[in-house]
Amino acid sequence: MQRRTLRIVIPAVFLLLLTTDTTSAVDSWPQWRGERQNGVAMEGKLPLNWSQDKGILWQAELPGLGGSTPVISKGTAYVTTGVEGQNQLLAFDMKSGQKKWEVSLGKDRGNKHRKGSGSNPSPVVDGDTIFAYFRSGDLVAVDSKGKVQWTKNLQSLFGADTLWWDLGSSPVLTESAVVVAVMQSGPSYVVAFDKGTGKELWKFDRTLPAPEEAAQSYSTPVVVSVKGQEAIAVMGADHLTINRASDGKLLGKLGGFNPGQEQYWRSISSPVADGNVILCPYARGDTLTAVDIEALANGKGQDAILWFRDDLGSDVPTPAAHQGRAYVVSDGKASKGTITCINLLNGKSVWTVELPKSRMGYSSSPLLAGNHLYVTQENGTTFVIGPLDSSEPELIAENSIEDDEPFTVASPVPYQDSLLIRSRHKLYRFGQ
């Protein structure tokens, strides 16, 4: 089948992308992909080089099995894992690497896939409260001392998990709620709970006409702005939907991501938003679609599509996006290890870097930090690309670790002038 690239002229109004606010990496990383869910940290001076003998501030053993990305708040890192049949949330002191506490949060259900676990969703943190979500359906609020505040089991409330593989969707935070998307064969939904009490605020039925496994999604929602109000953008089941965060009302829906009705187009890579544009990877890493958020919310349908490419994509890693550019880690058989910077205004490639050929894949999502891009391979090796303000950035460092057993799937996390990486069995902090 001949590939094609379609581009649409973008109105000048989208130049506002270039003024998107930056994200601070100094003291907190409250959720997977950071405060703005774009994989970007512009403050701090992260290390470029490290090894098992150089640049390790501390390393801590992680019990059990999990793939969640750590989150950081007030000098403490929080990470989930499954230990001896129990879901666990662990807290680590960022200065010393010492474990502060651990708490069990229901029965572990996971590891249907060799890369998976019952603890693949990443926790989120709001103030002194950490919200942890597991494949068992347990959604639990825990305070910063490890005391459980409230708990819900989504599968007990709304029906059994029917995913073929291990759950990967992380919860997200709005001003008042913690929100979870469940996209599977059978009843699917988006649900919001009050952060303080656990009371259900709203639930939106998201059962959509997608065939077989295409109805299943492991992606994480993104909080966007529609007419100055918070909204929840969700990608999966061959559709992009946007719901008002305050009450769950559907504001926009875009289908057509699976025109051939392929049965096995489950989605893993999450959408990423920058300004008024949301970028949607799909088709098992074969397509990228950029959508005007406001236009979709205004009922424009297919006319809300800004551009489409079917010669580039990402199946598992979620792109990073910042100031009108997106950074895509391709992980297909032919494209594995190809890093592409894309102009979000027109869909054109700005530059491409080829990482060294390897049998190892990429499940971690890239981190844009300052003038460099960090890309972690499934054996824990992290590649550093830069400088990004160059017309032709290059691979400037290849950093391996002792715990190189597959599969590292967590994304790198910035903290002040250091980097936190969760490998298969350890939690590392790298810095000067």
C-alpha positions in Angstrom: 0.0 0.0 0.0 1.4 3.4 -1.0 1.9 5.7 1.9 0.8 9.3 1.6 1.3 12.5 3.7 -1.6 15.0 3.8 -1.1 18.5 5.0 -3.5 21.3 5.6 -2.6 25.0 5.7 -2.8 26.2 9.3 -4.4 29.6 10.2 -2.1 32.2 11.7 -4.0 31.9 15.0 -2.1 28.7 15.8 1.1 30.7 16.1 0.0 31.1 19.8 1.5 27.6 20.3 4.9 29.3 20.3 4.0 31.1 23.6 3.0 28.0 25.5 4.0 28.1 29.2 7.0 26.1 30.3 7.0 23.3 32.9 9.1 23.5 36.0 11.2 20.4 36.9 12.7 22.0 40.0 10.7 20.4 42.9 7.8 18.3 41.6 6.6 15.9 38.9 3.0 15.3 40.0 1.9 12.9 37.3 3.0 10.8 34.4 4.4 13.2 31.7 4.6 16.0 34.3 2.4 18.8 35.5 1.2 19.7 32.0 1.3 16.2 30.7 3.6 17.1 27.9 6.8 15.4 29.0 8.6 18.7 29.4 10.8 20.2 32.1 12.5 23.5 31.2 14.1 24.3 34.6 17.1 22.6 36.2 20.3 21.4 34.6 20.0 17.6 34.2 23.0 15.3 33.9 24.0 14.3 30.4 26.3 11.4 31.2 26.2 8.6 33.8 27.1 5.0 34.3 27.1 2.4 37.0 30.4 3.9 38.3 29.7 7.5 37.7 26.9 10.0 38.5 24.7 7.8 40.7 23.5 9.8 43.7 21.7 6.8 45.0 20.0 3.6 44.0 17.2 1.7 45.8 15.9 -1.9 45.3 12.3 -2.1 44.3 10.4 -5.2 45.5 8.0 -7.1 43.3 7.0 -6.1 39.8 5.7 -2.8 38.4 6.1 -0.5 35.4 4.6 2.8 36.7 6.6 6.0 36.4 7.4 7.6 39.8 5.9 10.9 40.8 7.6 13.5 43.0 6.2 16.0 45.5 7.8 17.8 48.5 11.0 15.8 48.3 9.4 12.4 48.2 9.1 10.0 45.3 6.1 7.7 45.1 5.9 4.5 43.0 3.6 1.5 42.8 4.5 -2.2 42.6 3.0 -5.6 43.1 4.6 -7.6 46.0 3.5 -11.1 47.1 0.0 -10.8 45.6 -0.6 -7.2 47.0 -0.7 -3.8 45.3 1.7 -1.5 47.0 2.5 2.2 47.1 6.0 3.0 48.2 7.5 6.4 49.3 11.2 7.2 49.0 13.2 10.2 50.3 14.6 12.0 47.3 17.7 13.2 49.2 18.9 9.8 50.6 17.0 7.2 48.6 15.7 5.6 51.8 12.3 4.1 51.8 10.0 6.1 54.1 7.0 3.8 54.1 5.0 1.3 52.1 1.2 0.5 52.2 -0.8 -2.4 50.6 -3.8 -1.4 48.5 -5.6 -4.5 47.4 -4.8 -7.7 45.6 -2.3 -7.6 42.7 -3.6 -8.7 39.3 -1.2 -8.5 36.5 1.6 -9.7 34.3 -0.5 -11.0 31.4 2.2 -9.6 29.1 5.9 -9.8 29.6 6.2 -6.0 29.7 3.2 -5.6 32.0 2.2 -5.8 35.6 -0.7 -5.0 37.9 1.1 -1.8 38.7 1.7 -0.1 35.3 -0.6 2.9 35.8 1.4 5.8 37.4 0.2 7.4 40.5 -0.7 11.1 40.7 -0.1 13.5 43.6 -2.1 16.6 44.6 -0.7 18.5 47.6 -0.4 15.9 50.4 -2.6 13.3 48.7 -1.4 10.5 46.4 -3.8 8.7 44.1 -2.8 5.2 43.0 -4.6 3.0 40.5 -4.1 -0.7 39.7 -5.2 -3.3 37.2 -7.2 -4.8 40.0 -9.5 -1.8 39.6 -8.5 -0.3 43.0 -8.3 3.5 43.0 -7.0 4.6 46.4 -6.2 8.0 48.0 -3.3 8.0 50.4 -1.9 10.9 52.4 1.8 11.7 52.5 2.4 9.7 55.7 1.0 6.5 54.1 -2.5 6.6 55.6 -5.4 5.5 53.3 -8.0 8.3 53.0 -10.5 6.6 50.7 -10.7 3.7 48.3 -12.9 2.6 45.3 -12.8 -0.5 43.2 -13.9 0.5 39.7 -14.5 -3.1 38.6 -16.8 -3.8 41.6 -18.7 -0.6 40.9 -18.9 -0.7 37.1 -18.1 -4.1 35.8 -15.2 -6.5 35.2 -12.0 -5.7 33.4 -12.1 -7.2 29.8 -8.7 -5.9 28.6 -6.7 -8.6 26.8 -3.5 -7.3 28.4 -2.4 -5.4 31.5 -4.0 -2.1 32.3 -1.8 0.9 31.4 -4.0 4.0 31.7 -3.0 6.4 34.5 -5.4 8.6 36.4 -5.3 12.4 35.8 -6.1 15.4 38.0 -8.5 18.3 37.4 -9.1 21.2 39.8 -11.6 19.2 41.9 -11.3 15.5 40.7 -9.2 12.5 39.9 -10.3 11.1 36.6 -9.9 7.6 35.1 -10.7 6.3 31.6 -11.7 2.7 31.1 -11.7 1.6 27.4 -12.3 -2.0 26.8 -14.4 -4.6 24.9 -17.8 -4.0 26.4 -18.9 -1.2 28.7 -16.3 1.7 28.6 -16.5 4.9 30.5 -14.7 8.0 31.9 -15.4 8.6 35.6 -14.5 11.5 38.0 -14.2 11.2 41.8 -13.9 14.1 44.2 -10.3 14.3 45.3 -11.1 14.9 49.0 -13.9 12.5 49.6 -13.9 9.9 46.8 -17.5 10.7 45.9 -18.4 10.0 42.3 -18.9 13.4 40.6 -19.8 12.1 37.1 -19.5 9.1 34.8 -19.7 9.3 31.0 -20.5 6.2 28.9 -17.8 5.9 26.3 -18.8 2.7 24.6 -18.0 3.3 21.0 -18.4 1.2 17.8 -14.8 -0.1 17.5 -14.2 -3.8 16.4 -12.6 -6.5 18.6 -9.3 -5.4 20.2 -9.6 -1.9 18.6 -12.1 -1.1 21.3 -9.3 -1.5 23.9 -7.0 1.3 24.9 -4.1 1.7 27.3 -3.7 5.4 26.8 -4.0 8.1 29.5 -6.4 11.1 29.2 -5.1 14.6 28.8 -6.5 17.7 30.5 -7.0 20.5 28.0 -8.6 23.9 27.9 -11.8 24.6 25.9 -13.0 28.2 26.0 -11.1 28.7 29.2 -12.5 25.7 31.0 -10.9 22.4 31.9 -11.8 19.5 29.6 -10.7 15.8 29.4 -9.4 14.5 26.0 -9.4 10.8 25.7 -8.0 8.7 22.8 -9.0 5.1 22.2 -11.6 2.9 20.5 -10.9 4.6 17.2 -12.1 7.9 18.5 -11.0 11.1 20.2 -13.5 12.5 22.7 -13.5 15.7 24.7 -15.6 16.0 27.9 -16.1 19.0 30.2 -14.2 18.4 33.4 -16.8 19.9 35.6 -19.7 17.6 34.7 -18.6 15.1 32.1 -20.7 16.6 29.3 -19.4 15.6 25.8 -18.0 18.6 24.0 -16.6 17.0 20.9 -16.1 13.6 19.2 -13.9 12.7 16.3 -13.9 9.2 14.6 -12.4 7.9 11.5 -9.0 6.8 13.0 -9.7 3.2 11.8 -11.3 3.6 8.3 -10.5 0.0 7.4 -12.0 -1.3 10.6 -8.9 -3.2 11.5 -9.7 -5.5 14.4 -6.4 -5.3 16.3 -5.7 -1.6 16.5 -5.6 -1.4 20.3 -4.0 1.9 21.3 -1.2 2.4 23.8 0.5 5.8 23.1 -1.4 8.7 24.6 -2.3 12.0 23.0 -0.3 15.1 23.9 -1.5 18.7 23.8 0.3 21.9 23.1 -1.6 25.1 23.1 -4.8 24.5 21.0 -3.5 21.4 19.2 -3.8 17.8 20.3 -1.6 15.2 18.6 -3.0 11.7 18.4 -0.8 8.7 17.6 -2.8 5.7 16.3 -2.9 2.7 14.0 -0.3 0.7 16.1 2.3 3.4 15.4 1.5 4.1 11.7 -0.3 7.4 11.9 -0.3 10.9 13.5 -3.3 13.2 13.5 -3.2 16.8 14.7 -6.6 18.2 15.8 -7.7 21.7 16.6 -9.3 21.3 20.1 -11.6 24.4 19.9 -12.8 23.5 16.4 -13.7 20.0 17.6 -15.5 21.3 20.6 -17.4 23.7 18.2 -18.7 20.7 16.2 -16.4 20.9 13.2 -15.9 17.1 13.1 -13.4 16.1 10.4 -12.8 19.7 9.6 -11.0 20.0 13.0 -8.2 17.9 11.6 -5.2 20.2 11.0 -2.9 17.6 9.3 -2.5 13.9 9.0 0.6 11.7 8.4 0.7 7.9 7.7 4.4 7.7 7.2 5.3 8.3 10.9 4.0 7.4 14.3 4.6 5.8 17.7 2.9 2.7 19.0 3.9 2.7 22.7 5.9 5.9 23.7 3.9 9.1 24.0 5.4 12.1 22.2 6.7 15.1 24.1 5.4 18.5 22.9 6.5 22.0 23.6 6.3 25.5 21.9 4.9 24.3 18.5 7.1 21.1 18.2 6.5 17.5 19.0 9.2 14.8 19.6 8.2 11.3 18.4 10.0 8.0 19.3 9.1 5.5 16.6 9.1 1.9 17.7 7.9 -0.1 14.7 10.0 -3.0 13.3 11.4 -0.8 10.4 11.5 2.5 12.3 12.6 1.4 15.8 14.9 4.0 17.3 14.0 6.8 14.9 13.5 10.1 16.7 11.6 12.8 14.8 10.9 16.4 15.7 7.7 17.7 14.0 6.4 21.2 13.5 2.9 21.1 15.0 1.7 23.9 12.8 2.1 22.0 9.6 3.1 18.4 10.3 6.5 18.7 8.6 9.6 17.0 10.0 12.1 19.4 11.4 14.9 16.9 12.0 15.5 13.2 12.5 18.0 11.3 14.6 18.7 7.6 14.3 19.6 5.8 17.5 22.0 2.8 17.4 20.4 -0.3 16.0 19.4 -2.8 18.7 17.0 -5.7 19.4 15.7 -3.7 22.4 12.5 -1.7 21.9 11.1 1.5 23.4 8.2 1.5 25.8 9.3 4.6 27.9 8.1 8.0 26.8 10.7 10.8 26.0 11.6 13.6 28.3 12.3 17.1 26.9 14.6 18.8 29.5 16.1 22.2 28.7 18.0 21.8 25.5 18.1 18.0 25.4 15.8 15.1 24.7 16.1 11.9 26.9 15.0 8.6 25.5 15.1 5.4 27.5 15.3 2.0 26.0 13.7 -1.2 27.4 17.1 -2.3 28.9 17.4 0.9 30.9 19.9 2.6 28.6 19.1 6.3 28.2 20.1 8.2 25.0 20.5 12.0 25.2 19.9 14.0 22.0 20.8 17.7 21.6 21.3 20.5 21.5 17.7 21.0 20.5 18.2 24.6 19.3 20.7 23.3 16.7 19.4 22.8 13.1 20.7 19.2 13.3 20.8 17.8 16.9 22.9 14.7 17.5 23.1 11.8 19.8 25.5 13.1 22.4 25.4 10.4 25.1 24.4 6.7 25.6 24.1 5.9 29.3 23.7 2.3 30.4 22.9 0.9 33.9 23.7 -2.3 35.8 20.0 -3.3 36.0 19.6 -3.9 32.3 17.1 -6.7 32.4 14.1 -6.1 30.2 11.7 -4.5 30.6 12.2 -0.9 31.6 8.9 0.8 30.7 8.8 3.8 33.1 9.6 7.2 31.8 12.5 9.3 33.1 11.6 11.9 35.7 13.4 15.2 36.4 14.0 16.5 39.9 16.0 19.7 40.5 19.3 19.1 38.7 19.0 15.3 38.7 17.1 12.5 36.9 15.1 9.7 38.4 14.8 6.4 36.4 12.9 3.3 37.4 14.4 0.2 35.9 13.0 -3.3 36.2 14.3 -3.8 39.7 15.7 -0.5 40.9 15.0 3.2 41.4 18.0 5.3 40.4 18.8 9.0 41.0 21.5 10.4 38.6 23.2 13.8 39.1 26.4 15.6 39.6 
